[in-house]
Structure formats: structure tokens, C-alpha cells
Amino acid sequence: MEAVSSGVTLAIDFIEDLSAQVGHLAGAIATEFQERTGATAFFSTGSSKGFTTHWDNSETLIFQLSGKKKWNIWTPTFNSPVSDNKHELPPPFSPPSESLTLEENDFLYLPRGYWHAPEPCGSHSLHISFAFRPRNGIDFTKYLLQKLGTELKFREDIDKSISGMALQEYVDTLYETLEKIMTPENLISFLTESSHRKFISTPFCIEQMIDCGLKHETAPTDK
């Protein structure tokens, strides 16, 4: 709380594993969108910004539980971004497309790739975000990599002196082998396996965090 009072934003991941109520809601969202859903709680006090302008590679549902926070939002500058694109995309310098303030019980849907810059409003803020990242072709290709160990052509060393037609033939052979395992059956297997997740159970009381922040705000200041 000393760090938070100095302007640090406290972020607690995997709240769905720590709170049964949050876990039920995360499960309902996961069922609705057929994607694994994680929850993160964000708590801050005062007027210091905890994050710069950024975008997330996930669909995010934001619930303001207590206090309030201002959100500056910009439309995407790059279609369907993934985490590997973060270093390639500079933040926008134009005015935000929309600015709004979330107060207690307000809700915000933030689509993937939308630039945003949350700002404090001089009071405490506690919100929880539920995020899910739709699986894409990159995820499927990474899943297939573990199956290439059974393929001799992918296990063999690359002839560094290869050139000409032999070079093209080698690439064609790898492509044919990869095409053999890039099947609808393996796609279904990937979607099934990626839906599983292990959970933990740790005592956690989010109400204590709120009470502590409120006490800090109302405490008299030494002069």
C-alpha cells in the first residue's frame, strides 16, 4: 500500500483462481465466447498514471468495481495485431477518438488492438478486467511444431552448401511434410487441447484492499 500511495498501480493476475465469484463469471464468459478467459484486478489511488498509451492483443471486458477512472481511447492503427507487433507500432499522437469516465458499476468493452490510456481521477480506482484472446493461425502453427519431431525431413540437418534446384526441392519437401499435418483433424485437436487449464486456490480478500485504499484517501495529511 505504501507503493500504491506513491502512484504505483497494483495489478493482480488470475483473480479467477483466487475468487470463486470471479471464477464463475470468467467461466461464463469463456463458455459464451469459447475462449479461455482470465481476470486481472487493478487498484490505484491518487492522480498518478500507472500506464502509458498501449493496446492489448485480447478482447477485454472492464468492470469498475469502486471509485472511478478516465479512459482515453483511439481506434486501431493496425488490423488484428498480435504481441509480436508491439515493437512495430508507435502510439498515436492525435487526440483520442473518445474519452469517458467509468464510475462504480460501469462497464466498458475494449476490442483487441484499440489504443487506450487509463488515467486516475484523483481518487481511488478498483476495476477488474476479463480478457480472452481468440486463437489464430499463428497459434495453430505453433501447435503443429511439436508434431514435426516425428518427421524425418524436419529432423535432418540442413546442407549449408545447398543451392539451385536442390534448394527449391528441399523447401518443397518441407512444405509437403507440413501440409500433411496441417489437417482439419489436427485443428480440432488443437482447439480442444487449448481449452484446458489448471487452476489454483489461494485465499484472497479484495474487500480488504478496497478498505485500505479508502482509509488512505481519508487520512489527514501532516503539514
N, C-alpha and C positions, 0 to 999 in steps of 0.2 A: 504493500500500500504506500510505502514511502516513495517508491519509484513511480507509481501511478500518480501520486500527488504532485510529482515534479514534471508531469507531462507525458509519461510513458503510457501507451495503450496496452492493456493486458489482453492477450488473445489466448483462449483455452480451446484446443482442438479436441475432437472426438467426444463432444458433450453427449452425443447419443449413447456412448458407452458408460457414461457416468450418471446419467439421469434416466430413470425408467420412462418418465413422461416425454422427455425429448426423444428417447429411443423409439417410442411408439409413433410419434409424429414423423420422425425420419423414416421409419419403416413404411408408413402410409404414403409418403412422398415417393419412396423407392418403388413401391408397388404401382403407383399411378404412372410413373414415367419409365418404369422398368430399368432403372439405373441405380447403382449403389449411391446412397446419399449420406453425406457427412455433415455434422453440425459444429459450428465454432461460435463461442461467445466472445464478445468484445466489450471491454469495460474501460471507461476513461473518465477523468474529472477535469475541471478547469477549462482552459481555452487553447491548449497546445495541440497542433495537428499531429496525429500519430502515423499518417500515411501520406505519401506523395500521390500524384495523379497516376493511376495504373488501370489495367484491365485484368480480368480473370478468365482463364480458359474453361470456365464452368458456368452452368446456369445457376443463378443464386436467388434464393428467396430470403428476404430480410424482414425480421420482426423486431420492432422496437419494444422492448420489454419495460424499460423505465428510462426516465429522463428524455432527452431529445438530441438529435444530431442532424446537421445540414448535409445534403448530398448534392454535389455538382456533377452533372452527367454529360458526357459527349457521345455522339454516335460513333460506331466503329470506323476505323480508318483502314482496316484490313479484314477481308472476309474469312470467316471460320479460322481464327488464329489458334495456334497450339502453343504450348510452353516454349518450344524451340524458337518461336518467333519473337520472344520478349526483347531480345537484344537488337532486333532489326527495326523496331517500331518506336520512333520518338513520340513523346506525348504531345497532344495538340496544344497550340498556343492561342487558339481562338477562344472567345467566350464560351462557356458551357451551353449546350443545347437546352438544358433545363436545370433549374436549381429548386430544391424543395427541402423542407424540414420535416423529419419524422419525429412524431411525439408518441407518447405511450400508447400502445396497441395499434400503431400504424404499421402498414405492410408495404414493402417495395419489391418488385420483381426486376432483377438486373440481368439482362441477357448476356450470354457469352460475348466477350470482345468489346463490350461497352466501356469506354474510359470513364473513370469516376474518381472523385476526390472528396472523401468524407471530412467534414470539419466539425469541431466541437462548437457548442453554443454557450459556453461559459458556465455550464452546469454538468452534472454527471450524465453519462450515457451508458446504457446497457442494451445491446442488441444481440440477437442470435441469428446467424445465417445458416441456411440449409443449402448445400451446394451439391450438384451432381454433374458429372462430365459425360456427355454422350460418347460412347465408343465410336472410333472411326477406323479408317483403313490402316492408319499407322499402327494402331493397337493390334489389329488383326495380323499385320505383317510381323510384328514383334513376337506374337504368339507362335507364328509358324517357325520362327528361328530355332526354337527348341526341338523341332522335328527334323531339322536338317542334319543333325548328328547321325541319323540313320542312313543318310545318303552319301555314297562313296565319293561322288563328284565334288561335293562340298567339303569333304574331309581331306581330299588330296591337296598337296602343296601346289601353289601357283608357280608355273615355269616363268621366271622373270625375264627370260630371253625370248619369250613368245612374241610373234609379230605376224603381220599379214593376215592371210586367210585363217591360219591356226588361231589367231587371236579372236576372230569372229566366231569360229567354231567352238572355242572354249566358252565364250559368253552365251552362245546359243544353247550349249549343253546345260549350263547352269539355269538358264531361263526355262528350259523344258522340264528340268527337275523341280524347279519351284512351281511351275504351272501344275505339275502332277499333284502337289499337296495343297494348292490353293483351290479347295473344293467347297461346295455348299455344306457338306458334312462337317468339315473342319471349322467352317464359320459357325455352325450351330454349336459345335463343341466349345469353341472359344466363348461364345455368348453365355453358355451355361456355366463354364468354369469361372468366368469373371464375375458372376453374380454371387459367389460365395465369399464369406468374410468371417474372420474370427473376432469375437467380442471380449472385452474385459469388463470387470466390475470393480469400481473403486468408489468409496464414499465421497460424496461431493455435495456441498450445500451452497447453491448460488445465491440464496437469500442473505447469507452472511456477508457475501461480497457486496451486495447492494447496500446493506445496512452500514457497513464500514465506510463506503463511499459517501453515503448521505451524512454520516457523522462528520466526515472530513469537511464537507461543504458548509455545515452549520457551525463548526467550531470557531470560536473567536480568534482573531489574529493578533499576535503580540506586536506591539508598536514600540 
